Amino acid sequence: MLSTQEKVSIVNELRQEWSLSRLLIAAKLPRSTFYYHAKRLVAPGRYQSARTLVLKIYHQHKGRYGYRRIRLACRNEGILLNGKTVRKLMKELGISSLIRVKKYRSYKGEQGRICDNLLKRQFGAEHPNEKWVTDVTEFKVNGKKLYLSPIMDLYNGEIIAYNLATRPLPSMVKAMLTDALKVLTEGEHPLLHSDQGWQYQMPRWQRWLKDNDIIQSMSRRGNCLDNAAIESFFGTLKSECYYLNEYKNVDDLRQDIIGYIDYYNRLRIKEKLGGLSPVQYRLRQAA
C-alpha cells in the first residue's frame, strides 16, 4: 500500500497530463493534503539559494556569526528568513557559531578608593559619549602575555579607544583614556564604568578622570554582570579572533586584534542595532 507521500509524488508527476481533480479522486487524496505534501517536496529547492547565502555569510565572517546575525545579514541581502529556518539550515550545513571563553580577572583586593556603582546595569544610552565602560583582558602566546584595555561607548557598542601592551602598567590605561578624550565634544562628560581592578583604584587614574570631568563608576565586588557589556565584547573577541588562530608571537596577535576591532566597529552587525554595525548605526542616527 502506497504512503501519502508516495501518492503525492505520483500525482504531482501525472498532473501535467491529467486533471488534478481526477487524480486526487483516484488516489483518494484530499486537496489540502496534496498541497501540504507537495509544498514539502519542493522545500529543499526553495531554500537552496538561502543555504548558499547562509554559508557565504558564515565563512565571510570566519564563523563568528550565530543564527541571529546570519538572519539579519540575510535580510540585508534581501532574503527574509526567520530564526528557526536559519538554525535549521545551519544544522543541515554542519556549521555553528563559536564558543565563548571566560576572561582574565584583574581584581587584587582594595588598592585605593572604591567608587559607587552609578551605572547599575543600565547599559542603554540615548546619546553618544553618555556612558562608557572599560576593563582589561589578557592574552597568552608562547609563554608571553599581551593586555588589551578598551573603552566601549554603550550608545552603540563601539570601541572608541584602546591600548595594547605587554605589561598592564598605568601608562596603558592612561594612553587609552587620552585617545578616548579626543572623541569628546564640548559639554560631553561621560560616565566611565569599570570593575574594581587595581588600575581603576589608583589615585592617579581617579585624578585623570576628575581633571577631565569624567564621572567614575565601579562594579560591586564579585559582580561581573555589573560590567556585562565589556565582558561580552571580550568573549566575542576571543572566540572570533584569538581562539581561531595559532599565533607564533605577540606581534602577530597584536595585528590581528587591531584588525578585529576595526572589523567589529565597522562591519560586524548587531541585532539590537537593527542589523547595523556600531559605526553604521552612529552615522545613520546622526544623519
C-alpha positions in Angstrom: 0.0 0.0 0.0 1.3 3.4 -1.0 2.1 6.1 1.6 0.6 9.5 1.4 3.9 11.0 0.4 4.3 8.4 -2.4 0.8 9.1 -3.7 1.5 12.9 -3.7 4.7 12.3 -5.7 2.8 10.2 -8.3 0.0 12.7 -8.6 2.5 15.5 -8.9 4.2 13.8 -11.8 1.0 13.0 -13.6 -0.8 16.3 -13.2 1.0 17.7 -16.3 -1.1 15.3 -18.4 -4.2 14.6 -16.4 -6.7 16.7 -14.5 -5.6 17.2 -10.9 -9.2 16.8 -9.6 -9.5 13.3 -11.3 -6.0 12.3 -10.0 -7.0 13.2 -6.4 -10.2 11.2 -6.6 -8.3 8.2 -8.0 -5.7 8.5 -5.3 -8.2 9.2 -2.6 -6.3 12.3 -1.5 -7.9 15.5 -0.1 -6.8 18.6 -2.0 -5.5 20.2 1.2 -3.4 17.1 2.0 -1.9 17.1 -1.5 -0.9 20.7 -1.4 0.6 20.3 2.0 2.9 17.5 1.0 3.6 18.9 -2.4 4.9 22.0 -0.7 7.2 19.9 1.4 8.5 18.1 -1.7 9.9 21.4 -3.2 11.2 22.8 0.2 14.9 21.7 -0.4 14.9 23.6 -3.7 13.1 26.5 -2.2 15.9 27.1 0.3 18.9 26.3 -2.0 19.7 30.0 -2.6 19.3 30.7 1.2 21.7 27.8 2.0 24.3 29.3 -0.3 23.9 32.7 1.2 24.0 31.4 4.8 27.2 29.5 4.1 28.7 32.6 2.4 27.9 34.9 5.3 29.2 32.3 7.8 32.6 31.9 6.1 32.8 35.6 5.2 32.8 36.4 9.0 35.0 33.4 9.8 32.4 31.5 11.8 31.8 34.4 14.1 28.1 34.8 13.4 25.4 32.8 15.1 21.9 32.3 13.6 20.6 35.8 14.8 23.3 37.8 13.0 23.1 35.5 9.9 19.4 36.1 9.8 20.0 39.9 9.9 22.8 39.7 7.3 20.4 37.7 5.0 17.8 40.4 5.5 20.3 43.0 4.4 20.9 40.9 1.3 17.1 40.9 0.5 16.5 37.3 1.8 13.9 37.2 4.5 14.2 34.2 6.8 13.0 33.6 10.4 15.4 32.5 13.1 14.1 28.9 13.2 14.7 28.5 9.5 18.3 29.8 9.8 19.0 27.5 12.7 17.7 24.5 10.6 19.8 25.5 7.6 22.9 25.9 9.7 22.4 22.5 11.2 22.0 20.9 7.7 25.2 22.7 6.6 27.0 21.5 9.7 28.0 25.0 10.9 27.6 26.7 14.2 28.9 29.8 16.0 31.9 29.7 18.2 32.0 29.1 21.9 32.8 31.9 24.3 35.5 31.6 27.0 35.7 33.4 30.3 38.0 36.4 30.8 41.0 37.2 32.9 40.4 38.9 36.2 42.4 41.9 37.4 41.0 42.3 40.9 43.7 42.3 43.5 41.9 43.5 46.6 41.5 47.1 47.7 44.4 49.1 46.4 42.8 52.5 46.7 39.5 54.2 46.8 36.4 52.2 45.7 33.7 54.2 43.9 29.9 53.6 43.9 28.2 51.7 41.2 26.5 54.5 39.4 25.8 52.6 36.2 23.6 50.0 38.0 23.5 47.7 34.9 21.7 50.5 32.9 23.5 49.6 29.7 21.4 51.7 27.4 22.4 55.2 26.3 20.4 57.7 24.4 23.4 59.7 23.1 27.0 59.0 22.1 29.5 59.6 24.8 27.0 59.4 27.6 28.1 56.1 29.2 31.4 54.4 28.7 32.7 51.0 30.1 36.2 49.7 30.3 38.2 46.7 31.5 41.5 44.9 30.9 41.8 41.4 29.4 44.9 39.1 29.0 46.1 37.0 26.0 48.9 34.4 26.1 51.2 33.5 23.2 54.1 31.0 23.7 54.6 32.0 27.4 54.4 35.7 26.7 51.4 38.0 27.5 49.5 40.8 25.8 47.0 43.0 27.5 44.1 44.9 25.9 42.5 47.9 27.5 39.5 49.3 25.6 36.7 51.8 26.2 33.3 51.0 24.8 30.5 53.5 24.2 27.2 52.0 25.4 25.3 54.1 22.9 26.2 51.7 20.0 28.8 49.3 21.5 31.6 50.9 19.5 35.2 50.6 20.8 36.1 54.3 20.8 39.7 53.8 22.1 42.0 51.1 23.2 45.6 50.3 24.0 47.7 47.1 23.8 50.7 46.5 26.0 52.9 43.6 27.1 52.6 44.7 30.7 49.4 46.1 32.5 51.1 49.3 33.6 49.3 52.6 34.5 50.6 54.0 31.2 48.4 51.5 29.3 45.1 52.9 30.7 46.3 56.5 30.5 47.1 56.1 26.8 43.7 54.6 26.3 42.0 57.4 28.2 43.9 60.1 26.3 42.7 58.7 22.9 39.1 58.5 24.2 39.1 62.1 25.3 39.8 63.1 21.7 36.3 62.0 20.6 34.5 64.2 23.1 32.9 67.5 22.0 32.3 70.5 24.2 29.8 69.8 27.0 30.2 66.0 26.9 31.1 64.5 30.3 30.5 60.7 30.2 30.1 58.2 33.0 33.0 55.8 32.9 32.3 52.4 34.5 34.8 49.7 35.3 35.3 46.8 37.7 37.4 47.1 40.9 40.6 46.3 39.1 43.7 47.8 40.7 44.2 50.2 37.7 40.9 52.0 38.4 41.6 52.3 42.1 44.8 54.3 41.5 44.7 57.8 42.8 46.3 59.0 39.5 43.6 57.3 37.4 40.9 58.9 39.5 42.7 62.2 39.3 42.9 61.9 35.5 39.1 61.4 35.3 38.3 64.2 37.7 40.6 66.6 35.7 38.6 65.9 32.6 35.2 65.9 34.2 34.6 62.2 33.7 32.3 60.6 36.3 33.7 57.4 37.7 31.6 54.3 38.4 32.6 50.8 39.6 31.0 47.4 39.7 30.3 45.8 43.1 32.9 43.3 44.2 32.3 39.8 42.7 29.5 41.0 40.4 30.8 40.5 36.8 27.3 41.2 35.4 27.7 44.8 36.6 30.1 45.3 33.6 28.4 42.7 31.3 28.8 44.8 28.1 32.6 44.9 28.1 32.7 41.3 29.3 30.6 40.3 26.3 33.0 42.1 24.0 36.0 40.2 25.4 34.2 36.9 25.0 33.3 37.8 21.4 36.9 39.0 20.6 38.5 35.8 22.0 36.1 33.4 20.3 36.0 35.1 17.0 39.7 36.1 16.7 42.1 34.8 19.4 40.9 31.2 19.5 40.6 30.8 15.8 44.3 31.0 15.2 47.6 29.7 16.4 50.0 32.7 16.9 53.8 32.4 16.7 54.4 35.7 18.6 52.7 38.6 20.3 53.2 40.9 17.4 51.1 38.7 15.1 48.4 38.6 17.7 48.6 42.4 18.2 48.0 43.0 14.5 45.0 40.5 14.4 43.4 42.3 17.4 43.8 45.7 15.7 42.2 44.3 12.6 39.4 42.6 14.5 38.5 45.8 16.4 38.2 47.7 13.1 36.0 44.9 11.8 33.9 44.9 15.0 33.3 48.6 14.8 32.7 49.0 11.0 31.3 45.7 9.7 30.1 43.3 12.4 26.3 43.8 12.6 24.3 43.7 15.8 20.7 42.6 16.3 20.0 45.3 18.8 21.2 48.0 16.4 18.7 46.8 13.7 21.2 44.8 11.7 23.8 47.6 11.5 27.4 47.8 12.8 28.3 50.2 15.6 29.7 52.8 13.1 26.9 52.4 10.7 24.4 52.9 13.5 26.1 56.0 14.8 26.3 57.6 11.3 22.7 56.8 10.5 21.4 58.3 13.7 23.5 61.4 13.2 22.1 61.9 9.6 
